[in-house]
Amino acid sequence: MRLSELIEEYIKSMMADSDEFVEFGRNELAEYFHCVPSQINYVISTRFSPERGYYVESRRGGGGNVKIKRIDITKDTYIMHLVNSLDKSLSQQEAEIMIHNMIDYQVIDEKTGKLLKVATNDKVLGLPKEYRDDVRTRIFKNMIINLISE
């Protein structure tokens, strides 16, 4: 298991014991894992983002305390959050993360997830790189909006 995965699992285990925010010092966690604080920042920004259903407060200086809370959301709320967050171009990797999260949160089933992945795949889009992410975002957003009307 990679260090990033170990840190993620450790933070999630802390969260399992609390319904509220989990608070920890970035430097203390880095010391515990024998890594640099920027490794902790990387895990927080990539594994505990709003797209993954987390709310994060981070304070710089003095050890850099971090607060993380899991957001409980309904299907419609989650879909609206996704739609509202799609104001920038979406890479294939970002789309796949969102699709994976929707499956995990049971917002969509596996079959719908596979359809979304196929429709937003670089190879299927077959466009020059400079247009791909914008077209993917429009396709993804449109498909998500149509999920709301089900």
C-alpha positions as CSV (number, residue, x, y, z in Angstrom):
1,M,0.0,0.0,0.0
2,R,1.3,3.4,-0.9
3,L,1.9,6.1,1.6
4,S,-0.9,8.3,0.3
5,E,-3.3,5.4,0.7
6,L,-2.1,4.8,4.3
7,I,-2.6,8.4,5.2
8,E,-6.1,8.4,3.6
9,E,-7.1,5.3,5.5
10,Y,-5.8,6.7,8.8
11,I,-7.8,9.9,8.3
12,K,-10.9,7.9,7.4
13,S,-10.5,5.7,10.5
14,M,-10.4,8.9,12.6
15,M,-13.6,10.0,10.9
16,A,-15.3,6.7,11.6
17,D,-15.1,7.5,15.3
18,S,-16.8,10.9,15.0
19,D,-20.0,12.4,13.5
20,E,-18.5,15.9,13.6
21,F,-15.3,17.4,12.2
22,V,-12.0,15.5,12.7
23,E,-9.3,17.9,13.5
24,F,-5.5,17.2,13.3
25,G,-2.3,19.0,12.9
26,R,-0.6,18.7,9.5
27,N,2.9,18.6,11.0
28,E,1.9,16.0,13.7
29,L,0.4,13.7,11.0
30,A,3.5,14.2,8.8
31,E,5.7,13.3,11.7
32,Y,3.6,10.2,12.5
33,F,4.0,9.0,8.9
34,H,7.6,10.1,8.6
35,C,6.9,12.3,5.6
36,V,6.8,16.0,4.7
37,P,3.7,18.1,5.4
38,S,3.2,18.6,1.7
39,Q,2.4,14.9,1.4
40,I,-0.4,15.4,3.9
41,N,-1.6,18.4,1.8
42,Y,-1.5,16.2,-1.3
43,V,-3.7,13.5,0.3
44,I,-6.2,16.1,1.7
45,S,-6.5,17.9,-1.7
46,T,-6.9,14.7,-3.8
47,R,-8.8,12.3,-1.5
48,F,-10.9,14.7,0.6
49,S,-12.3,17.1,-1.9
50,P,-15.9,18.4,-2.1
51,E,-16.4,16.2,-5.3
52,R,-15.7,13.2,-3.0
53,G,-18.2,14.4,-0.4
54,Y,-15.9,16.1,2.1
55,Y,-15.8,19.6,3.6
56,V,-12.3,20.7,4.5
57,E,-11.1,23.7,6.6
58,S,-7.4,24.3,6.6
59,R,-5.3,26.8,8.6
60,R,-1.8,27.7,7.7
61,G,0.9,28.3,10.3
62,G,1.2,26.9,13.8
63,G,1.3,23.3,12.6
64,G,-1.4,23.9,10.1
65,N,-4.5,22.4,11.7
66,V,-6.9,20.7,9.4
67,K,-10.6,20.0,9.9
68,I,-12.4,17.4,7.7
69,K,-16.1,16.4,7.7
70,R,-18.0,13.9,5.6
71,I,-21.0,15.6,4.0
72,D,-24.2,13.6,4.1
73,I,-26.1,14.4,0.9
74,T,-29.1,13.1,-1.0
75,K,-29.0,12.0,-4.6
76,D,-30.6,15.2,-5.9
77,T,-28.3,17.4,-3.7
78,Y,-25.3,15.5,-4.9
79,I,-26.2,15.8,-8.5
80,M,-26.9,19.5,-8.2
81,H,-23.6,19.9,-6.4
82,L,-21.8,18.2,-9.3
83,V,-23.7,20.2,-11.9
84,N,-22.8,23.5,-10.2
85,S,-19.1,22.4,-9.8
86,L,-18.8,21.8,-13.6
87,D,-17.8,25.4,-14.5
88,K,-14.3,24.4,-15.8
89,S,-13.1,21.8,-18.3
90,L,-13.2,18.3,-17.1
91,S,-10.3,15.8,-17.8
92,Q,-11.0,12.1,-18.4
93,Q,-9.5,11.3,-15.0
94,E,-11.6,13.9,-13.2
95,A,-14.8,12.6,-14.9
96,E,-13.9,9.0,-13.8
97,I,-13.4,10.1,-10.2
98,M,-16.8,11.8,-10.2
99,I,-18.4,8.7,-11.8
100,H,-16.7,6.4,-9.3
101,N,-17.9,8.6,-6.4
102,M,-21.5,8.6,-7.8
103,I,-21.4,4.8,-7.8
104,D,-20.0,4.7,-4.3
105,Y,-22.7,7.0,-3.0
106,Q,-25.3,5.0,-4.8
107,V,-26.4,8.0,-6.8
108,I,-26.1,5.9,-10.0
109,D,-25.7,2.2,-10.6
110,E,-22.8,0.4,-12.2
111,K,-24.4,0.3,-15.7
112,T,-25.1,4.0,-15.7
113,G,-21.5,4.6,-14.6
114,K,-20.1,2.5,-17.4
115,L,-22.2,4.5,-19.9
116,L,-21.0,7.8,-18.5
117,K,-17.4,6.5,-18.7
118,V,-17.8,5.5,-22.3
119,A,-19.4,8.7,-23.3
120,T,-16.7,10.8,-21.8
121,N,-13.7,8.7,-22.8
122,D,-10.9,10.4,-24.7
123,K,-10.8,7.8,-27.4
124,V,-14.6,8.0,-28.0
125,L,-14.5,11.8,-28.2
126,G,-11.9,11.6,-30.9
127,L,-11.2,15.3,-30.8
128,P,-8.0,17.3,-30.7
129,K,-6.7,17.7,-27.2
130,E,-7.6,21.5,-27.0
131,Y,-11.3,20.7,-27.4
132,R,-11.7,17.4,-25.6
133,D,-12.1,18.6,-22.0
134,D,-14.7,21.2,-22.9
135,V,-16.8,18.8,-24.9
136,R,-16.5,16.2,-22.2
137,T,-17.7,18.7,-19.6
138,R,-20.8,19.5,-21.7
139,I,-21.6,15.9,-22.3
140,F,-21.0,14.9,-18.7
141,K,-23.1,17.9,-17.4
142,N,-25.9,17.2,-19.8
143,M,-26.0,13.5,-18.8
144,I,-26.0,14.4,-15.1
145,I,-28.8,16.9,-15.5
146,N,-30.9,14.2,-17.3
147,L,-30.4,11.9,-14.3
148,I,-32.2,14.5,-12.2
149,S,-35.3,14.2,-14.3
150,E,-35.6,10.4,-13.8
